[in-house]
């Protein structure tokens, strides 16, 4: 879901968390935000996303 959100272009972690929460309504925003950031950092380690300022980008 994180990569799907980034297909629309660069976004902040909060924007991505809102997109995830909209699809998984049983998650609170706080929980979605936490999970998104864990996922983003793992994707960054694997070279699948970049972080520039406040924005996350899929290369």
N, C-alpha and C positions, 0 to 999 in steps of 0.2 A: 504494500500500500504506500510505503514511503517513496519508492521509486516511481510509482504511478503518479503520485502527487507532483514529483519533480519533472515529469514529462511536460507539464504545463509551463515550465520555466522556473527560474530561481525563486526560492521562497524562504521565509524565515522558519525556524523550528516551530514557532507558535502557529504559523499558517498550516504547516504540515500536520501538527497535532490536531488542529480543528478539522482538517480533512479526514484524518483517521477516526476521530471521534464521531464525525457525521456518518461514517460507514459502520462503525462498531458502537452503537448507541449505548450498549451496556457498560462501556468504559466511561469513567469520569474524565473531565478534561485534564485534571492533574495526572491521572494514571496514563492517559494517552500521551501527554507531554513527556513524561518520564520514559515510557517505552520508545517513543520516537527518537529521543536523544541517544538512548542506548543503541538503537538500530543505526542512527546516523554515524556515530563514532565507529561502530564496527564496519560500516560500509566505507567510511573514510580510510580506515586501516587497510582495507582491501583495494583501495584505489578506485572505487566505484562512484564516489561523490567527492566534491570539493567544498571547502568552506571559505568564503570571502566576505569578511566583515560579518554582518548579521545574516547573510544569505547562504543557502546551500544550493549547489548546482550539480547536476548530473553531466559529466563530460560528454 
